[in-house]
Amino acid sequence: MGDVIDLELEIDELVVEGIPRSDRERFAGALRRELERLLRERVLPASLRQSREVKHLTPRTPSVPGDASANQLGAAVARTIYEALSR
């Protein structure tokens, strides 16, 4: 079994346009679950193996259909954040 790593990821501000107020909780939950899954199941990127603070991160815009649900959008945004942190 691999080493256990204590990782804390704090997102102070995330700007996502077009999500109705009624869907924000679903979006946030999907984003959190997908980030947790990615960090648990994939090899931790070297950039995250040491303590550091990222002041500003601009991930690419995820490609999602116009009728994507809040859950789909949250998961897609989580994947782009993970990719940006992996650079």
Gaussian input, Z-matrix of N, CA and C with variables (Angstrom, degrees):
# hf/3-21g

backbone

0 1
 N
 C     1     B1
 C     2     B2     1     A1
 N     3     B3     2     A2     1     D1
 C     4     B4     3     A3     2     D2
 C     5     B5     4     A4     3     D3
 N     6     B6     5     A5     4     D4
 C     7     B7     6     A6     5     D5
 C     8     B8     7     A7     6     D6
 N     9     B9     8     A8     7     D7
 C    10    B10     9     A9     8     D8
 C    11    B11    10    A10     9     D9
 N    12    B12    11    A11    10    D10
 C    13    B13    12    A12    11    D11
 C    14    B14    13    A13    12    D12
 N    15    B15    14    A14    13    D13
 C    16    B16    15    A15    14    D14
 C    17    B17    16    A16    15    D15
 N    18    B18    17    A17    16    D16
 C    19    B19    18    A18    17    D17
 C    20    B20    19    A19    18    D18
 N    21    B21    20    A20    19    D19
 C    22    B22    21    A21    20    D20
 C    23    B23    22    A22    21    D21
 N    24    B24    23    A23    22    D22
 C    25    B25    24    A24    23    D23
 C    26    B26    25    A25    24    D24
 N    27    B27    26    A26    25    D25
 C    28    B28    27    A27    26    D26
 C    29    B29    28    A28    27    D27
 N    30    B30    29    A29    28    D28
 C    31    B31    30    A30    29    D29
 C    32    B32    31    A31    30    D30
 N    33    B33    32    A32    31    D31
 C    34    B34    33    A33    32    D32
 C    35    B35    34    A34    33    D33
 N    36    B36    35    A35    34    D34
 C    37    B37    36    A36    35    D35
 C    38    B38    37    A37    36    D36
 N    39    B39    38    A38    37    D37
 C    40    B40    39    A39    38    D38
 C    41    B41    40    A40    39    D39
 N    42    B42    41    A41    40    D40
 C    43    B43    42    A42    41    D41
 C    44    B44    43    A43    42    D42
 N    45    B45    44    A44    43    D43
 C    46    B46    45    A45    44    D44
 C    47    B47    46    A46    45    D45
 N    48    B48    47    A47    46    D46
 C    49    B49    48    A48    47    D47
 C    50    B50    49    A49    48    D48
 N    51    B51    50    A50    49    D49
 C    52    B52    51    A51    50    D50
 C    53    B53    52    A52    51    D51
 N    54    B54    53    A53    52    D52
 C    55    B55    54    A54    53    D53
 C    56    B56    55    A55    54    D54
 N    57    B57    56    A56    55    D55
 C    58    B58    57    A57    56    D56
 C    59    B59    58    A58    57    D57
 N    60    B60    59    A59    58    D58
 C    61    B61    60    A60    59    D59
 C    62    B62    61    A61    60    D60
 N    63    B63    62    A62    61    D61
 C    64    B64    63    A63    62    D62
 C    65    B65    64    A64    63    D63
 N    66    B66    65    A65    64    D64
 C    67    B67    66    A66    65    D65
 C    68    B68    67    A67    66    D66
 N    69    B69    68    A68    67    D67
 C    70    B70    69    A69    68    D68
 C    71    B71    70    A70    69    D69
 N    72    B72    71    A71    70    D70
 C    73    B73    72    A72    71    D71
 C    74    B74    73    A73    72    D72
 N    75    B75    74    A74    73    D73
 C    76    B76    75    A75    74    D74
 C    77    B77    76    A76    75    D75
 N    78    B78    77    A77    76    D76
 C    79    B79    78    A78    77    D77
 C    80    B80    79    A79    78    D78
 N    81    B81    80    A80    79    D79
 C    82    B82    81    A81    80    D80
 C    83    B83    82    A82    81    D81
 N    84    B84    83    A83    82    D82
 C    85    B85    84    A84    83    D83
 C    86    B86    85    A85    84    D84
 N    87    B87    86    A86    85    D85
 C    88    B88    87    A87    86    D86
 C    89    B89    88    A88    87    D87
 N    90    B90    89    A89    88    D88
 C    91    B91    90    A90    89    D89
 C    92    B92    91    A91    90    D90
 N    93    B93    92    A92    91    D91
 C    94    B94    93    A93    92    D92
 C    95    B95    94    A94    93    D93
 N    96    B96    95    A95    94    D94
 C    97    B97    96    A96    95    D95
 C    98    B98    97    A97    96    D96
 N    99    B99    98    A98    97    D97
 C   100   B100    99    A99    98    D98
 C   101   B101   100   A100    99    D99
 N   102   B102   101   A101   100   D100
 C   103   B103   102   A102   101   D101
 C   104   B104   103   A103   102   D102
 N   105   B105   104   A104   103   D103
 C   106   B106   105   A105   104   D104
 C   107   B107   106   A106   105   D105
 N   108   B108   107   A107   106   D106
 C   109   B109   108   A108   107   D107
 C   110   B110   109   A109   108   D108
 N   111   B111   110   A110   109   D109
 C   112   B112   111   A111   110   D110
 C   113   B113   112   A112   111   D111
 N   114   B114   113   A113   112   D112
 C   115   B115   114   A114   113   D113
 C   116   B116   115   A115   114   D114
 N   117   B117   116   A116   115   D115
 C   118   B118   117   A117   116   D116
 C   119   B119   118   A118   117   D117
 N   120   B120   119   A119   118   D118
 C   121   B121   120   A120   119   D119
 C   122   B122   121   A121   120   D120
 N   123   B123   122   A122   121   D121
 C   124   B124   123   A123   122   D122
 C   125   B125   124   A124   123   D123
 N   126   B126   125   A125   124   D124
 C   127   B127   126   A126   125   D125
 C   128   B128   127   A127   126   D126
 N   129   B129   128   A128   127   D127
 C   130   B130   129   A129   128   D128
 C   131   B131   130   A130   129   D129
 N   132   B132   131   A131   130   D130
 C   133   B133   132   A132   131   D131
 C   134   B134   133   A133   132   D132
 N   135   B135   134   A134   133   D133
 C   136   B136   135   A135   134   D134
 C   137   B137   136   A136   135   D135
 N   138   B138   137   A137   136   D136
 C   139   B139   138   A138   137   D137
 C   140   B140   139   A139   138   D138
 N   141   B141   140   A140   139   D139
 C   142   B142   141   A141   140   D140
 C   143   B143   142   A142   141   D141
 N   144   B144   143   A143   142   D142
 C   145   B145   144   A144   143   D143
 C   146   B146   145   A145   144   D144
 N   147   B147   146   A146   145   D145
 C   148   B148   147   A147   146   D146
 C   149   B149   148   A148   147   D147
 N   150   B150   149   A149   148   D148
 C   151   B151   150   A150   149   D149
 C   152   B152   151   A151   150   D150
 N   153   B153   152   A152   151   D151
 C   154   B154   153   A153   152   D152
 C   155   B155   154   A154   153   D153
 N   156   B156   155   A155   154   D154
 C   157   B157   156   A156   155   D155
 C   158   B158   157   A157   156   D156
 N   159   B159   158   A158   157   D157
 C   160   B160   159   A159   158   D158
 C   161   B161   160   A160   159   D159
 N   162   B162   161   A161   160   D160
 C   163   B163   162   A162   161   D161
 C   164   B164   163   A163   162   D162
 N   165   B165   164   A164   163   D163
 C   166   B166   165   A165   164   D164
 C   167   B167   166   A166   165   D165
 N   168   B168   167   A167   166   D166
 C   169   B169   168   A168   167   D167
 C   170   B170   169   A169   168   D168
 N   171   B171   170   A170   169   D169
 C   172   B172   171   A171   170   D170
 C   173   B173   172   A172   171   D171
 N   174   B174   173   A173   172   D172
 C   175   B175   174   A174   173   D173
 C   176   B176   175   A175   174   D174
 N   177   B177   176   A176   175   D175
 C   178   B178   177   A177   176   D176
 C   179   B179   178   A178   177   D177
 N   180   B180   179   A179   178   D178
 C   181   B181   180   A180   179   D179
 C   182   B182   181   A181   180   D180
 N   183   B183   182   A182   181   D181
 C   184   B184   183   A183   182   D182
 C   185   B185   184   A184   183   D183
 N   186   B186   185   A185   184   D184
 C   187   B187   186   A186   185   D185
 C   188   B188   187   A187   186   D186
 N   189   B189   188   A188   187   D187
 C   190   B190   189   A189   188   D188
 C   191   B191   190   A190   189   D189
 N   192   B192   191   A191   190   D190
 C   193   B193   192   A192   191   D191
 C   194   B194   193   A193   192   D192
 N   195   B195   194   A194   193   D193
 C   196   B196   195   A195   194   D194
 C   197   B197   196   A196   195   D195
 N   198   B198   197   A197   196   D196
 C   199   B199   198   A198   197   D197
 C   200   B200   199   A199   198   D198
 N   201   B201   200   A200   199   D199
 C   202   B202   201   A201   200   D200
 C   203   B203   202   A202   201   D201
 N   204   B204   203   A203   202   D202
 C   205   B205   204   A204   203   D203
 C   206   B206   205   A205   204   D204
 N   207   B207   206   A206   205   D205
 C   208   B208   207   A207   206   D206
 C   209   B209   208   A208   207   D207
 N   210   B210   209   A209   208   D208
 C   211   B211   210   A210   209   D209
 C   212   B212   211   A211   210   D210
 N   213   B213   212   A212   211   D211
 C   214   B214   213   A213   212   D212
 C   215   B215   214   A214   213   D213
 N   216   B216   215   A215   214   D214
 C   217   B217   216   A216   215   D215
 C   218   B218   217   A217   216   D216
 N   219   B219   218   A218   217   D217
 C   220   B220   219   A219   218   D218
 C   221   B221   220   A220   219   D219
 N   222   B222   221   A221   220   D220
 C   223   B223   222   A222   221   D221
 C   224   B224   223   A223   222   D222
 N   225   B225   224   A224   223   D223
 C   226   B226   225   A225   224   D224
 C   227   B227   226   A226   225   D225
 N   228   B228   227   A227   226   D226
 C   229   B229   228   A228   227   D227
 C   230   B230   229   A229   228   D228
 N   231   B231   230   A230   229   D229
 C   232   B232   231   A231   230   D230
 C   233   B233   232   A232   231   D231
 N   234   B234   233   A233   232   D232
 C   235   B235   234   A234   233   D233
 C   236   B236   235   A235   234   D234
 N   237   B237   236   A236   235   D235
 C   238   B238   237   A237   236   D236
 C   239   B239   238   A238   237   D237
 N   240   B240   239   A239   238   D238
 C   241   B241   240   A240   239   D239
 C   242   B242   241   A241   240   D240
 N   243   B243   242   A242   241   D241
 C   244   B244   243   A243   242   D242
 C   245   B245   244   A244   243   D243
 N   246   B246   245   A245   244   D244
 C   247   B247   246   A246   245   D245
 C   248   B248   247   A247   246   D246
 N   249   B249   248   A248   247   D247
 C   250   B250   249   A249   248   D248
 C   251   B251   250   A250   249   D249
 N   252   B252   251   A251   250   D250
 C   253   B253   252   A252   251   D251
 C   254   B254   253   A253   252   D252
 N   255   B255   254   A254   253   D253
 C   256   B256   255   A255   254   D254
 C   257   B257   256   A256   255   D255
 N   258   B258   257   A257   256   D256
 C   259   B259   258   A258   257   D257
 C   260   B260   259   A259   258   D258

   B1=1.4385
   B2=1.5258
   B3=1.3598
   B4=1.4508
   B5=1.5106
   B6=1.3161
   B7=1.4558
   B8=1.5200
   B9=1.3154
   B10=1.4597
   B11=1.5204
   B12=1.3161
   B13=1.4546
   B14=1.5214
   B15=1.3131
   B16=1.4572
   B17=1.5242
   B18=1.3114
   B19=1.4536
   B20=1.5147
   B21=1.3031
   B22=1.4617
   B23=1.5172
   B24=1.3167
   B25=1.4538
   B26=1.5155
   B27=1.3056
   B28=1.4585
   B29=1.5206
   B30=1.3150
   B31=1.4594
   B32=1.5222
   B33=1.3196
   B34=1.4681
   B35=1.5211
   B36=1.3083
   B37=1.4556
   B38=1.5226
   B39=1.3049
   B40=1.4498
   B41=1.5170
   B42=1.3221
   B43=1.4581
   B44=1.5225
   B45=1.3188
   B46=1.4579
   B47=1.5239
   B48=1.2937
   B49=1.4590
   B50=1.5182
   B51=1.3222
   B52=1.4543
   B53=1.5173
   B54=1.3206
   B55=1.4611
   B56=1.5254
   B57=1.3171
   B58=1.4700
   B59=1.5316
   B60=1.2959
   B61=1.4733
   B62=1.5340
   B63=1.3256
   B64=1.4672
   B65=1.5305
   B66=1.3363
   B67=1.4657
   B68=1.5283
   B69=1.2980
   B70=1.4637
   B71=1.5260
   B72=1.3142
   B73=1.4859
   B74=1.5294
   B75=1.3413
   B76=1.4760
   B77=1.5262
   B78=1.3314
   B79=1.4641
   B80=1.5264
   B81=1.3303
   B82=1.4703
   B83=1.5275
   B84=1.3188
   B85=1.4672
   B86=1.5148
   B87=1.3262
   B88=1.4672
   B89=1.5173
   B90=1.3249
   B91=1.4623
   B92=1.5282
   B93=1.3204
   B94=1.4687
   B95=1.5320
   B96=1.3363
   B97=1.4764
   B98=1.5277
   B99=1.3332
   B100=1.4674
   B101=1.5286
   B102=1.3169
   B103=1.4694
   B104=1.5249
   B105=1.3151
   B106=1.4644
   B107=1.5251
   B108=1.3186
   B109=1.4618
   B110=1.5267
   B111=1.3253
   B112=1.4620
   B113=1.5235
   B114=1.3322
   B115=1.4554
   B116=1.5248
   B117=1.3201
   B118=1.4651
   B119=1.5339
   B120=1.3268
   B121=1.4622
   B122=1.5224
   B123=1.3030
   B124=1.4579
   B125=1.5203
   B126=1.3081
   B127=1.4614
   B128=1.5174
   B129=1.3023
   B130=1.4498
   B131=1.5289
   B132=1.3254
   B133=1.4667
   B134=1.5268
   B135=1.3237
   B136=1.4625
   B137=1.5242
   B138=1.3286
   B139=1.4665
   B140=1.5226
   B141=1.3315
   B142=1.4649
   B143=1.5263
   B144=1.3173
   B145=1.4627
   B146=1.5185
   B147=1.2952
   B148=1.4653
   B149=1.5185
   B150=1.3025
   B151=1.4563
   B152=1.5269
   B153=1.3126
   B154=1.4533
   B155=1.5118
   B156=1.2984
   B157=1.4530
   B158=1.5197
   B159=1.3093
   B160=1.4595
   B161=1.5167
   B162=1.3061
   B163=1.4670
   B164=1.5205
   B165=1.3093
   B166=1.4584
   B167=1.5215
   B168=1.2903
   B169=1.4597
   B170=1.5219
   B171=1.3140
   B172=1.4576
   B173=1.5224
   B174=1.3455
   B175=1.4608
   B176=1.5237
   B177=1.3111
   B178=1.4592
   B179=1.5250
   B180=1.2971
   B181=1.4632
   B182=1.5242
   B183=1.3329
   B184=1.4612
   B185=1.5316
   B186=1.2964
   B187=1.4545
   B188=1.5300
   B189=1.3229
   B190=1.4653
   B191=1.5223
   B192=1.3166
   B193=1.4589
   B194=1.5243
   B195=1.3103
   B196=1.4527
   B197=1.5114
   B198=1.3234
   B199=1.4690
   B200=1.5302
   B201=1.3446
   B202=1.4672
   B203=1.5247
   B204=1.3097
   B205=1.4695
   B206=1.5184
   B207=1.3170
   B208=1.4622
   B209=1.5290
   B210=1.3259
   B211=1.4684
   B212=1.5195
   B213=1.3261
   B214=1.4697
   B215=1.5202
   B216=1.3119
   B217=1.4572
   B218=1.5285
   B219=1.3265
   B220=1.4653
   B221=1.5172
   B222=1.3341
   B223=1.4701
   B224=1.5284
   B225=1.3227
   B226=1.4668
   B227=1.5234
   B228=1.3171
   B229=1.4699
   B230=1.5287
   B231=1.3129
   B232=1.4709
   B233=1.5246
   B234=1.3274
   B235=1.4708
   B236=1.5255
   B237=1.3258
   B238=1.4703
   B239=1.5243
   B240=1.3129
   B241=1.4662
   B242=1.5256
   B243=1.3221
   B244=1.4658
   B245=1.5339
   B246=1.3370
   B247=1.4614
   B248=1.5269
   B249=1.3444
   B250=1.4606
   B251=1.5320
   B252=1.3217
   B253=1.4637
   B254=1.5229
   B255=1.3082
   B256=1.4667
   B257=1.5109
   B258=1.3084
   B259=1.4821
   B260=1.4925
   A1=108.46
   A2=117.71
   A3=122.76
   A4=112.54
   A5=113.97
   A6=120.22
   A7=110.08
   A8=115.40
   A9=121.00
   A10=107.15
   A11=116.18
   A12=121.34
   A13=108.07
   A14=115.11
   A15=120.85
   A16=107.43
   A17=117.20
   A18=122.01
   A19=109.49
   A20=115.47
   A21=120.60
   A22=107.62
   A23=116.16
   A24=121.93
   A25=107.14
   A26=115.55
   A27=120.64
   A28=108.70
   A29=116.31
   A30=121.60
   A31=106.56
   A32=115.80
   A33=120.38
   A34=111.57
   A35=116.53
   A36=119.65
   A37=109.21
   A38=115.52
   A39=122.03
   A40=106.54
   A41=116.18
   A42=120.70
   A43=108.40
   A44=115.31
   A45=122.19
   A46=106.54
   A47=116.39
   A48=120.43
   A49=111.19
   A50=115.25
   A51=120.59
   A52=115.92
   A53=118.26
   A54=120.02
   A55=107.79
   A56=116.51
   A57=118.96
   A58=110.52
   A59=115.66
   A60=121.49
   A61=111.05
   A62=116.81
   A63=120.72
   A64=112.97
   A65=118.03
   A66=121.91
   A67=113.85
   A68=117.92
   A69=120.49
   A70=113.27
   A71=117.09
   A72=119.72
   A73=110.43
   A74=117.28
   A75=120.25
   A76=110.22
   A77=116.47
   A78=121.02
   A79=110.36
   A80=116.82
   A81=121.42
   A82=111.22
   A83=117.27
   A84=120.51
   A85=112.01
   A86=116.80
   A87=120.74
   A88=110.78
   A89=116.97
   A90=121.11
   A91=110.00
   A92=116.58
   A93=121.51
   A94=111.47
   A95=116.21
   A96=119.58
   A97=111.69
   A98=116.90
   A99=119.64
   A100=111.02
   A101=118.58
   A102=119.98
   A103=110.84
   A104=117.19
   A105=120.46
   A106=110.63
   A107=117.02
   A108=121.02
   A109=110.80
   A110=116.41
   A111=120.22
   A112=111.69
   A113=116.86
   A114=120.33
   A115=112.19
   A116=117.16
   A117=121.52
   A118=111.17
   A119=117.53
   A120=121.13
   A121=114.81
   A122=118.16
   A123=120.37
   A124=110.26
   A125=114.46
   A126=119.86
   A127=107.41
   A128=116.36
   A129=121.08
   A130=108.84
   A131=117.59
   A132=119.81
   A133=111.19
   A134=115.96
   A135=120.87
   A136=111.22
   A137=116.01
   A138=119.96
   A139=112.27
   A140=118.09
   A141=121.27
   A142=112.74
   A143=117.63
   A144=120.41
   A145=113.36
   A146=116.48
   A147=119.88
   A148=108.14
   A149=115.19
   A150=120.26
   A151=109.27
   A152=115.84
   A153=119.74
   A154=109.42
   A155=114.62
   A156=120.93
   A157=107.71
   A158=116.22
   A159=121.48
   A160=106.50
   A161=116.57
   A162=120.69
   A163=111.99
   A164=116.94
   A165=120.75
   A166=108.84
   A167=115.48
   A168=121.34
   A169=107.51
   A170=116.27
   A171=120.21
   A172=108.40
   A173=116.77
   A174=118.77
   A175=109.92
   A176=115.21
   A177=119.65
   A178=108.99
   A179=115.85
   A180=120.36
   A181=107.93
   A182=117.63
   A183=119.03
   A184=111.18
   A185=114.77
   A186=120.98
   A187=108.00
   A188=115.91
   A189=121.26
   A190=108.39
   A191=117.23
   A192=119.37
   A193=111.02
   A194=116.65
   A195=122.03
   A196=114.10
   A197=116.60
   A198=120.09
   A199=112.11
   A200=116.34
   A201=120.39
   A202=109.98
   A203=115.12
   A204=120.20
   A205=109.50
   A206=115.95
   A207=121.31
   A208=110.28
   A209=116.90
   A210=120.71
   A211=111.25
   A212=117.22
   A213=120.59
   A214=110.93
   A215=116.50
   A216=120.43
   A217=110.50
   A218=117.62
   A219=120.69
   A220=112.08
   A221=116.75
   A222=120.59
   A223=111.09
   A224=117.16
   A225=120.93
   A226=111.03
   A227=117.23
   A228=120.90
   A229=109.90
   A230=117.76
   A231=121.12
   A232=110.48
   A233=117.17
   A234=119.96
   A235=111.16
   A236=117.34
   A237=118.97
   A238=110.93
   A239=117.91
   A240=120.59
   A241=109.82
   A242=117.21
   A243=121.77
   A244=110.21
   A245=116.76
   A246=120.71
   A247=111.44
   A248=116.24
   A249=119.98
   A250=111.10
   A251=117.35
   A252=120.44
   A253=111.76
   A254=116.98
   A255=121.93
   A256=112.67
   A257=116.84
   A258=119.58
   A259=111.48
   D1=142.78
   D2=-176.82
   D3=-74.55
   D4=168.23
   D5=177.34
   D6=-65.98
   D7=147.31
   D8=175.43
   D9=-90.93
   D10=130.21
   D11=-179.22
   D12=-115.95
   D13=131.69
   D14=176.78
   D15=-88.95
   D16=114.49
   D17=-176.02
   D18=-126.21
   D19=131.01
   D20=175.51
   D21=-120.25
   D22=124.93
   D23=178.62
   D24=-121.09
   D25=117.00
   D26=-179.19
   D27=-117.35
   D28=125.42
   D29=177.67
   D30=-108.42
   D31=108.95
   D32=-178.39
   D33=-71.99
   D34=-40.78
   D35=-177.84
   D36=-147.04
   D37=135.55
   D38=177.23
   D39=-134.82
   D40=119.53
   D41=-178.18
   D42=-103.05
   D43=114.48
   D44=177.27
   D45=-133.42
   D46=120.71
   D47=-177.52
   D48=-93.56
   D49=149.25
   D50=171.98
   D51=93.81
   D52=4.92
   D53=178.66
   D54=-96.01
   D55=119.54
   D56=178.85
   D57=-61.05
   D58=147.51
   D59=179.95
   D60=-51.24
   D61=-37.96
   D62=-177.90
   D63=-67.75
   D64=-16.89
   D65=-179.05
   D66=-103.19
   D67=-2.05
   D68=-174.13
   D69=-62.48
   D70=-39.78
   D71=179.26
   D72=-65.43
   D73=-42.49
   D74=178.72
   D75=-64.07
   D76=-42.86
   D77=177.87
   D78=-59.01
   D79=-50.96
   D80=-177.93
   D81=-61.59
   D82=-40.79
   D83=178.87
   D84=-64.44
   D85=-42.94
   D86=179.15
   D87=-65.59
   D88=-40.06
   D89=178.33
   D90=-62.01
   D91=-48.02
   D92=-179.72
   D93=-60.89
   D94=-47.04
   D95=-178.87
   D96=-62.62
   D97=-42.28
   D98=-178.43
   D99=-69.24
   D100=-40.85
   D101=176.33
   D102=-62.13
   D103=-43.34
   D104=177.88
   D105=-60.79
   D106=-43.22
   D107=179.41
   D108=-62.25
   D109=-48.00
   D110=-179.18
   D111=-60.88
   D112=-43.67
   D113=-178.84
   D114=-70.23
   D115=-27.71
   D116=-179.86
   D117=-82.18
   D118=-40.53
   D119=-170.73
   D120=-92.93
   D121=-23.56
   D122=-177.53
   D123=-101.83
   D124=163.25
   D125=175.93
   D126=-65.51
   D127=131.63
   D128=-179.59
   D129=-66.26
   D130=123.71
   D131=-179.91
   D132=-58.14
   D133=145.64
   D134=-179.66
   D135=-55.59
   D136=-32.72
   D137=-178.58
   D138=-65.52
   D139=-17.36
   D140=-179.37
   D141=-106.10
   D142=4.06
   D143=-178.10
   D144=-84.81
   D145=-3.78
   D146=176.58
   D147=-129.57
   D148=154.53
   D149=-178.47
   D150=-66.54
   D151=128.76
   D152=177.24
   D153=-160.20
   D154=160.66
   D155=177.71
   D156=-119.29
   D157=130.83
   D158=176.96
   D159=-103.76
   D160=115.80
   D161=-176.72
   D162=-74.80
   D163=-36.80
   D164=-175.88
   D165=-150.01
   D166=132.32
   D167=-178.98
   D168=-134.38
   D169=127.31
   D170=178.60
   D171=-120.09
   D172=90.14
   D173=178.45
   D174=-71.86
   D175=161.57
   D176=176.99
   D177=-65.22
   D178=160.27
   D179=177.63
   D180=-77.64
   D181=125.03
   D182=-178.40
   D183=-68.50
   D184=149.32
   D185=177.26
   D186=-93.79
   D187=107.89
   D188=178.97
   D189=-135.57
   D190=149.86
   D191=177.58
   D192=-64.05
   D193=153.34
   D194=-179.32
   D195=-59.16
   D196=-25.20
   D197=-179.41
   D198=-101.22
   D199=22.53
   D200=-179.56
   D201=-62.57
   D202=142.14
   D203=177.60
   D204=-76.06
   D205=167.06
   D206=176.72
   D207=-59.56
   D208=-36.69
   D209=178.38
   D210=-65.99
   D211=-43.95
   D212=179.20
   D213=-65.49
   D214=-41.37
   D215=-179.71
   D216=-66.89
   D217=-42.75
   D218=178.13
   D219=-59.61
   D220=-43.55
   D221=179.00
   D222=-65.89
   D223=-39.86
   D224=179.73
   D225=-65.57
   D226=-42.19
   D227=178.19
   D228=-65.09
   D229=-39.51
   D230=177.75
   D231=-59.69
   D232=-42.76
   D233=179.67
   D234=-63.57
   D235=-38.65
   D236=179.60
   D237=-70.58
   D238=-34.48
   D239=175.96
   D240=-65.19
   D241=-45.14
   D242=178.55
   D243=-58.97
   D244=-45.55
   D245=179.17
   D246=-60.80
   D247=-42.48
   D248=-179.88
   D249=-66.21
   D250=-38.31
   D251=177.48
   D252=-68.60
   D253=-24.32
   D254=-177.49
   D255=-78.91
   D256=-11.80
   D257=-178.64
   D258=-76.47

